[in-house]
Amino acid sequence: MVFNKTSTFGALVFAAGAAFVSTPAIAQTGVTISGAIDTEINTQTSQTTGKRITSLNGVSTGPNGGLQTSYLEFAGVEDLGDGLKAGFSLGMFILPGTGNSGRFNGDPLFSRDANILLSGDMGTLKLGRQISPLFLSTLLFNPFADSFSYSAIIQHTYNAGQFEDGSGNVISADSGYSNAISYATPNYDGFRAELLYSASGQNGTSGSYSGNVLYFNGPFAATLAYESSTVTGSSNNTFTLGGSLPPGTTQKTAQLGLSYDLQPVKLFLQLQNNNTSVGGNSPSVSNGTYQIGASIAAGSGNVLASYAHTGGAIDHKTFSLGYDYKLSRRTDTYIAYMTDSAAAYADTINSFGIGLRHRF
């Protein structure tokens, strides 16, 4: 039996139950399987030794995937009637180079998402692990989207590197929050908003929260996002991506994102400020970052370019350039280059990769 993305497996289960239990009505449920496999041959210089490392990305020791982290997603929705729906999502990241699950060793099985939701005319309520609204705004307003290998703004926001002690602009919080409850509004004339709260689960320790407002109107789009995260221990309640920030450290991040599609050129701009108070005792450190980028239609693909800079003593600069070629609606191949330098780096990182991605 072939079980594909449009399988009605959930409906068959309910139908089987109906054969034994008499009920007045059974709502239909659709269960889908989706995902992406993205693997590249990558070579880059180490930021500490300057030596070159060549690997098949997707191993636990380096960035995962090229343009996207590989993942597998199970999702379902049930129509409860009167415009109300219930649903779930269970998403796991995959390391295609080794076949292991996760983005790195120790990553939870369903680190992408694991939640249940109710949605209707008044919006969507979601409980469980889910994407941070700040991360959603970050990936929507740069040409490399959620690429942890090449997105310049993600290098400055989520890839800790030499900044894991709070000396840089990188936040400790993960791109997804555990122990979370969120509410997302319906779409009102192109506007929608989301607010998320993540409980710390520890006595006397505040939780973390993240929120955004998104606006889409023809070729123009904009976002405002804000996040306040608290480190609760060696493993943050957000499952910290990296960093040895002590418990009690708070980080507050504000972001403005803009894009305009001129066809064939789409322009991107992001302005961001990160404020870190290490341990809750020392004076806070504030760092500003900007990112400019463009996606240019060329042939059967797009040229992608992005530059991000964090000023001050950090002096973190990242430039990425790539070409994403569409082989079909679901399959693409790409070539990309990134140069990344900062005052804290012993050597400039130069990264080059050729990859293949398939979505299903």
N, C-alpha and C positions, 0 to 999 in steps of 0.2 A: 504493500500500500504506500503510495506516495503521500507524504505529509508536507505541504508547502505553506507559503505565507498566508494564503487565503483559506486554510483549513478550517472546517467547522467542527473540530474535535470537541470543543466545549459544548456545542449544541447537541452532538451525538451523546455525550455523557448525560445531559439533562433528559434527552429523549429516552434513554435506557432506563433512567430512574422513573420516568412517567409510566413505564409499562408495569411497574410494581406498586406505585403510589398514585392514587387518584387525586389530582389537584385541579382547581378550576382553570388555571392558566399558567403557562410557563414562558417566561421571557427568553428570547434568544440571546445567546452569548457568542461572540466571535473571539477566537484566540489566534494571535498572529505570532510568527517568528520572523525577526528581521535582524539586520546587523551589517557589519562591514569587515573585510579583511584587507589590511593595508600593510604591506611589507616592502622595505627598500634595502638596497645595498648602500651602506653609508660609511664614509670615512671622515674622521674629524680629529683635530688636535686636542690634547688634554689641556684644561685651563690651569693645571698645577705643574705638569711635567713638560708640556710642549711636545710630547711624543704623539705620533699619529696612531689612531685606533681604527681598524676596519672591521665592520661587523654587519651581520644581517639584523637590522633593527627589529625589535620585538623581543630581545633578550632582556633579562631582568637587570642588567647592569647599565643600560643606557636608555635614551628616549625611545618611546614605543611608537612604532609606525612612523610614517613620514608626514603626510598631510592629515592623518587621523589615527587615533588609537583604535585598534581593532576591538570589536565587541560583538556580543550575542545578546539579543533582547527577546524576552517573552512578555507579551502583553495581552490583555483581554478587556472586553467591555460588555456590560449587560444593560439592556434597555429596561428600566424599571417602570416606564410609562409616565405620562404627564410631564415629559421633558426632562425627567431625572434619569441619570445613568450612574452605574457603579463600574469600577475598573481596577486593574492592577498593572504593575510593571515590575519585572525582575530582569535586571540587566547586569551582565558580567563582562569585564574586559578580558582580552585574550592576548597572549604572547605567541604569535604564530611561529616565531623562530624556534621555540622550545615546546610549544603545545601547552604550556602552563596557563593557568587563569590568573587574572590580575594585571596590574600595570608594573608591578615590582614584587619582589618577595615579601610576603606578609600582608599583601592587600586582601581585604575581605572578598569572599566569593562573589557577592552581588554588590560590588563597590560602585557600579555605575548608577543603579537605583534599585530600590526594593520598597515599594509603597502600594497603598490602596487609596482609592479616591472616590469622591462623589461629585458629580457635576450637574449643573442645571442652568436655568435662565439667570440665576443670581451669581454664577461663577463656579469655581472649582476648589474643593477642599481636599487636601492631600496629606496623608500621614505615612511617615517612614523616610528612608534615605532617598534623597533627591538632589537634583542639580541646584547649585547656588544661583540665585537671580543675578548676582554680580558676574559670575562666570558666563551666564547666558548673554548678558550685555557685552562682555569682553569678546566673545567669539563671533557675535553678530556684526561687529563694527570694525573688523580688520580683514584684509583679503585672504589671510591664511587660516581664518576661522579658528578651530580648536586644535591646531597642530602644535604639539609640545616640542616638536623638532625645529620648526621654522617660523612660527608666529612670533614676531618681535615683541608684541605687547604681552604675550604669555611668558616669554623669557623674563620680562621685567616684573610680572605679577605673581607667577606661580612656580617658576623653576628656581629653587633656592640657591643652588650652586655655592658660591663663596659667601652668600648673604644669610646663611641660616642662623646666625647669631643676632639678627636684627640690625646689623650695621647697614643693610641695604634697603631697597624698596620692596622686596619680595614679601608677600604675606605668608603666614604660617598655615592658614586655613586651607583645606582641600577645596577642589572645585565642586564637590558634593558634600552635603551635610547629613549626618546621621541624627537619629532621635529628633526628627524634624516634623513640624506641622506648618503647612503653608496655605495661603488663600490667594487665588488669582481671579481677577475680575473678568467679566466678559469683554468683548471688543466693543468699544464705544467710538464710532466714527474714526477708527484707526488707533485709538488709545487703548492700552490695557496695562494693568499693573499687577505686581505680585509682592507679597510680603511673607517671609519665612522666619520661623523661630526654631532654634535648636536647643533643647534642654541639655544642661551640662551633666545631669545625673549625679552630681556631687553636692554634699552639704555645704552651704554657704558660698557656692560658686555660681556666678551668674551665667546664663546661657549666651548664645550668639544669635545674631539676627542679620538678615540680608534682604534687600528689597530693590525693585526697579520699576521704572515707568518706561514703556515702549510706545513709539508713535510711528506709524507707517502711512504715508500718503503719496501714492504714485511713485515717482523716482526718489522722493525724499524720505529719510528715516532718521530717528533720533532716539536717544535713551539717556536717562539719568539713573544711576545706581549708587547704592550705599550699603556698606557692610561693616558690622562691628563684631569682631571675633575675640574670644577669650581662650587662652591656652590653659587647659585644665590638668595637664600632666604630660608625660613622655608620649602618650598617644592621645592627642586632642580629641574632644568629642566629635570633631569634624573629620577625624582620622587625618592628622596633619601630613602634608606631602613631604615635608622635610624641615629640619631646623631643630636646634637645641634650645629654643626659647624657653625660659623657666615658667612654671605655673604662675598664673596671675597676670601674665603679659597680655595687654590688650592692643588690638590693631584696628584702626578705623580707616576705611578706604572709600573715597568718593570718586565717581567717574562720570564723565560726559562723553557721549559718542554720537557722531554724525556721519551720515553717508548720503551721497547723491549719485544717481545713475544717469550719466549723460549719454550712454549707449553710443559707441562701444566701450566707453571708459566709465568705470564706477570708482568714485573717490571716497576715502575713509579718513576720519579724524577722531582721535581719542585724547582726552585730557584727564589725568588721574592724579590724585594725591593720597599718599599713604602716611598715616601717623601711627607710630609704634611707641608704646610705653613699656619697656622691658621690666618684667617682674612687678609692675604696678607701682614701683618706688622711684626709679630714676626718671629724670626729665624726659619728656617725649621727644621723638625725632620725627620730623616731617620731611617727606621727599616728594617732589613733583616729577611727573612723567608725561611725555606726549608721544603719540604715535600717528604718523601719516602713512597712507597707503593707497594703492590703486590696483584694480583688476581690469585688464585690457583684453577685449575679445580679439583673438588673432587666429585665423584659420578655424580649425575644429577644437580650439582650446582657449585658454586664457593665460596671459602673462600676469604674474603676481609679483608685487613689489611692496615692501614695507620697511619703515625705519622708525625706531623708538629710541628715546634718549631720556635718561634720568640725570638731572644736573647735580650741582654741588660737588662735595668731595667724592661722591660715589662715581660720577662720570661714567655711567653705564650706557654703552651705545651698541645697538644691534641693527644690522641691515640684512634683509632677506630678499632673494630674487628667485623666481621659479617659473616654470611653464607646465601647466596642467592640460594634457591632451585627452580629449574624450574619444575613446574607442567605441563606446555605445552609451546608452542612457544610464547604465549601471556600472560600467567599467571604464577606468581611466588610467593613464600612465603619466608619470611626471619626472621632472628633473628640477633640483632645487639647490641653492647655495646660501649659506648664512655665515656672516662674520660677527662675532660677539666679543666686545672688550669692556673692561671695567678696571677701576683703580685697584680693586681687590684681587684681580686675576694676575697670576704670575705670567701667563701667556694668553694671547688672543686666541679665541676659539674660531677655527675655520672648519665649517662642516659642509660636505657635499654628498648628495644622494641621488639615486635613480630608483624609482619605485613603481609599484603596480597596486591598484586598489579596485576591489569589487564590492559593491553593495548588493544586498539581497533582502 
